[in-house]
Structures are given as structure tokens and as C-alpha cells.
Amino acid sequence: MISRRLLYLNTHRLTAYLWQAGSLTEEAAFEMRVEEHPRFTEYLRVHRNSHFRLLANVSEEGYLVESIPFLRGGDRQTLITRKIGQHFQGTPLASAVSLGFEKDKRKNEKLLLSALTNPAHFAPWLKCIEEADAALAGIYTVAQLAGTLLEKLRLPAKRCLLLTLQDNSIRETYLVDGQTMFSRMAPVTDSSIAGIAGSFAAEASKLQQYLVSQRLIGRNETLPVYILAHPLALETLRNACRDTANVLFEILDNHQQASSLGLKSLPDNSRSELLFLHLLNTAPPRQQFASEDHRHDYRISQIRYGLVALGAIALLSGALFTAKEFFQTYQLRQETRELIAREAEMNWRYREISATFPQIGIDNETLRRVTTRHGELAALQQLPGKAYRIIGNALNQSPAIQLETLDWQIGNSGKAGGADQRSLLVLNGGDEIITLRGLIQLNGIASARQTLSTLEQFVALLRVDRNNEVEVSQQPFDIESNQPLRGGDKDEDSAKPRQFTLQITRRATP
């Protein structure tokens, strides 16, 4: 697990803290001397796997509000870098915060440019960090965290002052809508509780007058002032800091506020660096002052731990998948055992019940095949219903035709095989053969041609179904190809019913 360590740099010392579960523990302190730098480098190497954040409380800070045209992407960043170079020459420790857009001036963007104007003060420590390959997450300032502190303490104010005590000096921060617009340090000459209280009151009045002179606030505007102090100093501060027409003081108990922030290491005095260090670890600002060259090892550490985390996730996913498959396999085995036991029980019950059945002289397997075959034959059974309907329709339309006999069979009845072959033809979907025998009885005296025409019309009606093949087996008259068709010699012969025989073959259709 990555440990988090915080570095607190003031004008004369760098102090290292370990943050763990809301507690801050001081691990080492390094004075502003050359001989302390190797010791700091060794400290960093010992804690190579830690991520470091540096909190600075120095007087060399610059703030400036600038407007730039509406730009995006690389053009915007290039212009911001140029503006920072114009106003804060010679320092790589700078940042820019967007304050929104001006609606009345072509949508220009307002920026708050801030920088640490004395990079030489940071250079030896940054060099030690680079030599030790330590992961520096960023460089921040106490003034930068003032807005975060007020937000966490739920102390909103459009314009306000925050006065805190650090390193025998008072940090005076002017905020607008939670964003630090101006900050400076004022030394404390008298470190007693009464002296510190008097310094707070005097600095608040001076800073209010300065803001009025710079036209940052109105002359008659009331300015809230928040002061963090130890519980034992609250009464003295309230007596020294009296409200005026333009300044309203609110004294805050730093023990109570530290507890509300989740800080378990309560301050021993009115100094507030522990609160800011805790906020730096739990709610770091998005902007910071270190360049990407300073944060190179931090980016490498992020990639390394990201890969380790991905590997751990993949390993955990594999373990979970394996456990799931093992559980499913176990369930399938249990179900298999249950099914085998159920099958054995059902077989035993079947044998017990079948023992009571009457004996039919064949085994179960033969009986099963016979019933299966019977079911197949029943499903494929072919009936003459459709053929009879066609013949019936033809008879209805031919009143002169009188049906005497009708024979229906599957296949040719003259072939050997009998019933067994017929069953095979039914199973295989054989052709239907229908033999019709009938009479042609026309009213009155009819010629031979009329009789033959009636038969031809009847045959045509039977051929309406494309599956029917109709063959005239017996004509009403004896007709030879070398003899002319002539009527009878007597009228009574023409009125006599004429017999005919037709054979209809219906092709089997699927």
C-alpha cells in the first residue's frame, strides 16, 4: 500500500510528516543548511515507495488577475504560459485558475495567475527529491488551501478574510467566492497570547484599509474576518478583536474545527499548519505549482501502481471465475448424483409395477418396436377422401352419367404381394388407382357422337386435379381406327344406356 507523506516548508525549515488514518506524525526536520540536504535525500530514499506533497508557507507569493481571449486546447495553454512569463519572470513554480468568462467583453476568460516568486528557496529541496527519485505529487501553499478550509468548515462568504498563525507569523488571506485573491505574511513580535491577539486585531484593520485602497472592496462594505485559535486563547482574542462598522470577527476553535475535519492530531497551540496539512492530504486542490519535470517520478509511480492494481484485479477476477466454475461443477455433480438415484428408483418402481402386468409372450423391446411401427403406419395412412370428392363433383355436373361400381386401391392389385405389399405402398406413399364403371343415359334419342361427347366432358371434369391421370378402359361403343363411327340402325338402339369403364391413377403427393 502507498504511504502518504507531507513536507512542510517555511522560511527556515522543512518538516516531514507521516499521514495515517487521520493522524499526523512528525518524522524528521531539516534546517535550511547545505549539510542538511544529504540527510533529506537519504530520508527520501528510505521512503522510496511513498508519495510526497509539499506545502509551502513563504512570503514570496504573487497573485494577479488577467483576461485572455476565448481559446481552447494548446493555444490557450501557450497563451497562459506567455502571460505567466510576462508577470512572473524567472520562476517555473506557477499556476493558473480560471475565474469564468466576462459576458460583456467578447467572452474573454478571467484567470487568476499565482506563482512562488523565489524559486531559489525551493531549488535545493527539489534537487534532493530528483536525486532520490522520490514521487512528488505537487507543491501547494497555505493560501491556496484557505478556500478549501472555509468550504469544509461551512463558512461561505462572498468576500472575507482568513487569519491563521503559522511559524511566528500571521497568514492573511483575502478570498472571493472561496478563491484566494491575495495573501501575505505579517511577523508576530510578541508571541504571548495577548500579543498574538493584538496582532490579529491590528492586521485585520490594516488589511481592510488596504483592500479599500486597492478598490477590491467597497469603502462601506462589511468584511467578515475568520480567525483560528487554540481554545485557551479564545477569550483573549474575543476581548482584543472587537467588531467595527466594516469588520466583523468570528473566532474559531481550532480543536473543534480539526475534529470536524477528521484530524486526530489536535494542535498544541494556535498554529494551523496541521489543519492545512490534513486538508492537503484529504482534499488537495486541482492546481499546484510543480512542473511536470518535478512530477516525473510521481507519474511513473502512478503507472507502476496502476499496472499492479490491474494485475491484482485480473488475478482476483480469475480467482472469482475459478471459484464460480468450481461451484457450478459441484452443483452439476450433485444434480448428476440426484438424477442417477432418481433413475434407479424409477427403474425399481417400473419393474415392481410391470411384474403385475399380464404376460403377453413377447419381451418389452419387441412390444416397443411393434407399437412404434403401428404409430408410424397410422400417421402415414392414406385415405380416398379427396379422390371421392373430385369424382362426386364430376358426377354432380354430369347428370347423364350413372355410376355402377367404384374400386379404390393403392398400387396395382394384379401384382403379387397382397396385403403386405399394399401396406408397404401406403407407408411409402404409393399411387391411388380408382376404377369407375358406369352408364351413359341421355334423354330421348341421342347419337353416338353425343354419347362420346358426354363421356369426354366427364373425363375432363376428372382431370381438373393435376394429380389425376384418367384412362378410358372401355368405350361406350366399339370403335376401331379403320372403321367410321356410325349410329345404330334402329332408334331404340340409340336410346339404349351405354356402358363405360375409366381408370383413374392419382399420383402420391408429399
URLIN-V695391 format. One line per field, one symbol per residue. phi: phi as a letter, one per 20 degrees, with the letter a starting at -180 (. if undefined). burial: # if it has 24 or more other ideal C-beta (glycine too) atoms within 12 Angstrom, else .. A space follows every 10 residues. Layout:
phi = ???
burial = ???
//
This chain:
phi = .fedcddddd fcbdddcddb lnddcfdacc fecffeffff ffffffdfee ddcdddccee cccbecdcff ccmfffffff ffffffecfn ceebbccfdo deedcllfee cdecbeecff fegfffffff feleeefrdc cfffefffff ffelcfafcb dcdcdbllbd edcdcclndf dabbdcfded efffffffff ffffffffff fffelecffd fedfcdcebf gfdffffffe eefcfdcdec edffffffff eneeeffebe fdffffffff eebfffebef efffegffff ffffffffff ffffffffff ffffffffff ffffffffff ffffffffff fffffefffd ncefffffff fffffffffe fddegfffff ffffffecff ededcbdcbe meffefpmff fffffffemf feddddcbcd cefmecffff ffffffffff ffegffeedd ceecefcfdd fecfecfffc ffffefgdeb cccdddffdf
burial = ..######## ..#######. ...#..##.# ......#..# #.##..#..# ########## ########.. ........## ..##..##.. #########. ........## #######.#. ##.###.### .#.####### ########## .##.#.#.## ########## ######.### ######.#.. ..#..##### #####.##.. #.....#... ..######## #.##.##..# #....##.## #####.##.. #.#.###.## ########## ##.##.#### #..##.##.. #......... .......... .......... .......... .......... .......... .......... .......... .#....#..# #..#...#.# #.#....### #......... .#..##...# ######.### ##...#.#.# ##.##..##. ##..#..#.# .#...##... .......... ...#...### ######....
//
